[in-house]
Amino acid sequence: VTKLKIRVRGTGSTEPRSVFDIGSVSLARNVGPSTFPNLLVSAVTDSADLVGSKLTLSLTNLDAKKLGGEITPVKNCGTITLKDTELRVPPANVGVAAEVSGTVATAEGTDHVLCVKIDRIEYRLMVAVPPPTEKLVFDFESDTQGWTAGTGVASVNRVTSFANGPGAPHSGAGALEATSKPTLATDERSISVTPKAPIDLSTAATFALSMDSYGGAPGATGYVGTIILSGADGTQVKGRYNITPNSWNQLSLDMSGWSGRNAVKTVTVTFAALGSDYPTWDPKFQIDNVGYFSS
């Protein structure tokens, strides 16, 4: 034997590597095919709210034989479980990807791991989870939704466009615009809403809204916005944020540890300039997409 050529066809479910190790070499009359599946497996959910979400397994068949069989959950493994006790593996020829979906039953922690068994092989999968989506409470698509002018504000209106940049709602067709009274630039201008019934935000981790504003206050060194949530129990949670004028700013307030979040009585938003002593500044500012994230 003057030359030996080795061809490798792997088993398992990892990306093929450009190097491999040889433990030993021997001569055999016949070599049987591998009995293990050769798959690439990935998992993804359709929502950041995991429980009840659709979880899709993508299986790419790298084997010489047709893909088939069952997928079964592995008990006491991973942080995500499925309602389904068994999923059928869709048929797929070599090199073909197939998908099968189930429903998430439970989810714990933040690692997002699912364990399944396919053709006697256990797979520990890191589940891809999309970013959380905001649950809107006020979108201003039809009217002001009960928001009113407070200190330093002459009026509030639903608008579909406005003079300062970027000139359009953050999303959808409408935003809420506050028109200030001519007062000291550093005075807070406030708007608020007190619904007929308190808002239940018991599942919320973060309160959020988008804010835009005029700039141009003479001598101003910056601009600031605040969010104040007042609970029916008399407690408050507050956040203060630097604002870039003429652009939408995302303001996020951590409320995960706030005792009053199950009954939010009033939402207040304020805007002011910093470092300016201009006595009669009358800007406008806008808010949009007022809501919360549950995770």
Secondary structure as UniProt FT lines:
FT   STRAND          38..45
FT   TURN            51..52
FT   STRAND          54..61
FT   STRAND          70..78
FT   STRAND          80..82
FT   STRAND          87..88
FT   TURN            94..95
FT   STRAND          97..107
FT   STRAND          113..118
FT   TURN            119..120
FT   STRAND          121..128
FT   STRAND          135..138
FT   TURN            145..146
FT   STRAND          148..149
FT   TURN            151..152
FT   STRAND          153..159
FT   TURN            165..166
FT   STRAND          175..180
FT   TURN            185..186
FT   STRAND          189..193
FT   TURN            202..203
FT   STRAND          206..213
FT   TURN            218..219
FT   STRAND          222..231
FT   TURN            232..233
FT   STRAND          236..242
FT   TURN            245..246
FT   STRAND          249..254
FT   TURN            256..257
FT   HELIX           259..262
FT   STRAND          264..274
FT   TURN            279..280
FT   STRAND          284..293
//
